[in-house]
């Protein structure tokens, strides 16, 4: 399972799921699924999201062995 800090980064910047989705060219639902752990991002999407927040993929996403 992939854990993510997307929601925390968005809230710090007062950014909606819709705004982030437009920046990385996905649907708002995709951002919601990522935040809820129901979807694992492609490498490109992970890189794009990290770039929006000026951080690394390693900081934004964490693999958790269940």
C-alpha positions as CSV (number, residue, x, y, z in Angstrom):
1,X,0.0,0.0,0.0
2,X,1.1,3.5,-0.8
3,X,0.6,6.2,1.9
4,X,0.6,9.8,0.7
5,X,0.9,13.3,2.2
6,X,-1.0,14.9,-0.6
7,X,-3.9,16.0,1.6
8,X,-1.5,17.6,4.1
9,X,0.4,19.5,1.4
10,X,-2.9,20.6,-0.2
11,X,-4.2,21.9,3.1
12,X,-1.0,23.8,3.9
13,X,-1.4,25.6,0.6
14,X,-5.2,26.0,0.8
15,X,-5.5,24.1,-2.5
16,X,-8.6,22.1,-3.5
17,X,-8.5,18.6,-5.0
18,X,-9.9,20.2,-8.2
19,X,-7.0,22.7,-8.4
20,X,-4.4,20.0,-7.9
21,X,-6.1,17.8,-10.5
22,X,-6.0,20.5,-13.1
23,X,-2.3,21.2,-12.4
24,X,-1.3,17.5,-12.9
25,X,-4.0,16.8,-15.6
26,X,-6.1,14.2,-13.9
27,X,-9.7,14.1,-12.7
28,X,-10.5,15.3,-9.2
29,X,-11.7,11.8,-8.3
30,X,-8.2,10.5,-9.0
31,X,-6.7,12.9,-6.4
32,X,-9.4,11.8,-3.9
33,X,-8.6,8.1,-4.5
34,X,-4.9,8.8,-4.1
35,X,-5.5,10.6,-0.8
36,X,-7.7,7.7,0.5
37,X,-5.2,5.0,-0.5
38,X,-7.5,3.5,-3.1
39,X,-5.2,4.2,-6.1
40,X,-1.5,3.9,-6.6
41,X,-0.1,6.6,-8.9
42,X,2.0,6.1,-12.0
43,X,5.6,7.2,-11.7
44,X,4.8,10.2,-13.9
45,X,1.8,11.3,-11.8
46,X,3.8,10.9,-8.6
47,X,6.6,13.0,-10.0
48,X,4.1,15.7,-11.3
49,X,2.4,15.9,-7.9
50,X,5.8,16.2,-6.0
51,X,6.8,18.9,-8.4
52,X,3.7,21.0,-7.8
53,X,4.6,21.0,-4.1
54,X,8.3,21.4,-4.5
55,X,9.2,18.2,-2.8
56,X,10.4,14.7,-3.7
57,X,8.4,11.6,-4.5
58,X,10.1,10.0,-1.5
59,X,8.7,12.7,0.8
60,X,5.2,12.7,-0.8
61,X,4.7,8.9,-1.0
62,X,5.7,6.0,1.3
63,X,5.4,2.3,0.7
64,X,3.8,0.5,3.6
65,X,4.1,-3.3,3.7
66,X,0.8,-4.7,5.0
